[in-house]
Amino acid sequence: MRASLAAGVRALGLDIDHAGHSTLLAYLALIEKWNRTHNLTAILDPRRMVTHHLLDCLAVLPHLPRKTGLRLADVGSGGGFPGIPLAICRTAWHVTLIEASQKRAAFLRQAAVELPLRNVEVVSARVESYYPSSPFDVAISRAYSDLATFVQQALHLVDASGRLAAMKGSCPRDEIKALPPEVRIVDVLPLRVPGVDAQRHLILIERA
């Protein structure tokens, strides 16, 4: 698993130190442990977890701002994807994991304590009812909803210059056409994820 992760990180062109690699693998070990009772992922093979979870999440890093102190919200975090891998690799960011399920939020809190991740906050709430004390720079989601619903529920999380980032499989052209007029597409970025033989896209959205 360590060799597969290291090869994938190199292929993505990322600079992640040995401690980061170890923490990422410790996170997968927690996922395996908790998955027996909390149904965090349908992927059970540890090697596929490396490619289809860790590397899939890390593939977005080159396309997110390299701002020290970036405030990032992970909308509908579930088992912590992509928020926890991003927080592990960007320790200077503040990452808030928003998850409505109490059971999954309990796992996220435990993961933040055990790993430990001092730059992670867990909010157990529906995203549309959560109003942060300070706006985020980026709100990201992975397989959360259609784009219009994501905009409707999460746009209030980011400031006027902030962006929404939606991780998708194939390019969602129909969803893009259905976006409301108050937002615009900044970019539609195809992602190449090492070990994943499927389409991946990152959709960047901002206020019009």
C-alpha positions in Angstrom: 0.0 0.0 0.0 2.8 2.4 0.9 4.5 1.7 -2.5 1.3 2.2 -4.4 0.6 5.4 -2.6 4.1 6.7 -3.2 4.0 5.9 -6.9 0.6 7.6 -7.2 1.7 10.7 -5.4 4.8 10.9 -7.7 2.5 10.5 -10.8 0.3 13.4 -9.6 3.4 15.6 -9.1 2.7 16.2 -5.5 5.3 16.8 -2.7 4.1 14.9 0.3 6.6 14.0 3.0 7.1 10.6 4.8 4.9 11.7 7.7 2.1 12.6 5.3 2.3 9.2 3.7 2.1 7.5 7.1 -0.8 9.6 8.2 -2.7 8.8 5.0 -2.2 5.1 5.5 -3.2 5.4 9.2 -6.4 7.1 8.0 -7.2 4.1 5.7 -6.6 1.7 8.6 -9.2 3.7 10.6 -11.6 3.5 7.7 -11.2 -0.3 7.6 -11.8 -0.6 11.3 -14.9 1.6 11.5 -16.3 0.4 8.2 -17.6 -2.8 9.8 -20.2 -0.9 11.7 -20.5 2.5 10.0 -20.6 1.7 6.3 -18.1 4.4 5.4 -17.2 3.0 2.0 -18.2 0.2 -0.4 -14.6 -0.4 -1.4 -13.1 -3.0 0.9 -9.8 -3.8 -0.9 -7.1 -1.7 0.8 -5.2 -1.3 -2.6 -8.4 0.1 -4.2 -8.8 2.4 -1.2 -5.4 3.9 -2.0 -6.3 4.6 -5.7 -10.0 5.2 -5.6 -10.1 7.2 -2.3 -6.7 8.7 -1.4 -5.3 9.4 -4.9 -8.7 10.3 -6.2 -9.0 13.0 -3.6 -5.4 14.2 -3.9 -5.8 14.6 -7.7 -7.6 17.9 -7.0 -4.7 19.5 -5.0 -3.0 21.1 -8.0 -6.2 22.9 -8.9 -7.0 24.4 -5.5 -5.4 27.7 -4.3 -2.0 27.4 -2.7 -3.0 29.9 0.0 -1.5 29.6 3.5 -4.4 29.5 5.9 -7.0 28.5 3.2 -10.4 27.9 4.7 -11.9 24.8 3.1 -15.3 23.2 3.7 -15.9 19.6 2.7 -19.6 19.4 2.0 -21.2 16.0 2.8 -17.9 14.6 4.0 -19.1 11.1 4.7 -16.0 9.1 5.6 -13.8 12.2 5.2 -13.3 12.3 1.5 -11.8 14.6 0.3 -11.4 16.7 3.4 -9.2 14.5 5.5 -6.6 13.6 2.8 -6.5 17.3 1.9 -6.0 18.3 5.5 -3.2 15.7 6.0 -1.3 17.1 3.0 -2.0 20.8 3.6 -1.4 21.3 7.3 -1.6 25.1 7.0 -5.2 24.9 5.8 -8.2 24.9 8.1 -10.6 22.2 6.9 -14.2 21.9 8.1 -15.9 18.6 7.5 -19.7 19.0 7.3 -21.7 15.8 7.7 -25.3 15.4 8.6 -25.0 11.8 9.8 -24.3 11.6 13.5 -22.5 8.2 13.2 -20.3 9.4 10.4 -19.6 12.6 12.2 -18.5 10.6 15.2 -16.0 8.7 13.0 -14.7 12.0 11.6 -14.1 13.4 15.1 -12.4 10.2 16.2 -10.1 10.3 13.1 -9.2 14.0 13.8 -8.2 13.0 17.3 -6.3 9.8 16.5 -4.3 10.9 13.5 -4.1 13.7 14.9 -5.4 16.5 12.7 -5.3 19.8 14.5 -6.4 21.7 11.4 -9.7 19.8 11.1 -13.1 20.8 12.6 -16.2 18.6 12.3 -19.7 20.0 12.0 -22.6 17.6 12.3 -25.4 19.5 10.4 -27.1 19.7 7.1 -25.1 22.0 5.0 -28.0 24.3 4.1 -28.6 25.0 7.7 -25.0 25.6 8.7 -23.8 29.2 8.7 -20.1 29.6 9.6 -18.8 32.5 11.7 -16.4 33.3 8.9 -16.9 32.4 5.2 -14.8 29.8 3.4 -12.4 30.3 0.5 -13.5 27.0 -1.1 -16.4 24.6 -0.5 -15.7 21.2 -2.1 -17.9 18.1 -2.6 -17.3 14.6 -3.9 -20.2 12.7 -5.4 -22.5 14.8 -3.3 -25.4 15.9 -5.5 -26.2 17.5 -8.9 -24.5 20.8 -9.4 -27.6 23.0 -9.1 -28.4 21.4 -5.7 -24.8 21.8 -4.6 -24.9 25.5 -5.5 -28.3 26.0 -3.8 -27.1 24.4 -0.5 -23.5 25.5 -0.3 -23.0 28.8 -2.0 -23.6 30.7 1.2 -20.6 29.0 2.7 -18.0 30.9 0.6 -17.2 34.6 0.5 -17.8 36.9 -2.5 -14.5 35.7 -4.2 -14.8 32.1 -3.0 -15.4 29.1 -5.2 -17.3 25.9 -5.2 -15.4 22.8 -6.3 -17.4 19.7 -7.4 -15.7 16.4 -7.9 -17.5 14.4 -10.6 -17.0 11.3 -12.7 -17.8 12.0 -16.3 -18.3 15.6 -17.4 -21.8 16.6 -16.2 -22.8 18.7 -19.2 -26.6 18.6 -18.5 -26.0 19.6 -14.9 -23.8 22.5 -16.1 -26.6 23.7 -18.4 -29.1 23.6 -15.4 -27.0 25.9 -13.2 -28.8 29.0 -11.9 -27.8 32.4 -13.4 -26.2 33.7 -10.2 -23.2 31.5 -10.7 -20.8 30.7 -13.6 -18.4 28.0 -14.5 -14.7 28.9 -14.0 -13.3 25.7 -15.3 -14.1 22.1 -16.1 -10.9 20.1 -15.4 -10.3 16.5 -16.5 -8.3 14.6 -13.8 -6.0 11.7 -14.4 -6.0 9.5 -11.2 -3.3 6.9 -11.1 -4.8 3.4 -10.9 -8.3 4.6 -11.7 -9.6 3.6 -15.2 -12.5 5.9 -15.2 -13.3 9.5 -16.0 -12.8 12.1 -13.3 -13.6 15.9 -13.5 -13.3 18.8 -11.2 -15.9 21.6 -11.8 -15.0 25.0 -10.4 -17.9 27.5 -9.9 -18.1 31.1 -8.6 -20.6 33.8 -8.3 -21.5 35.5 -11.6 
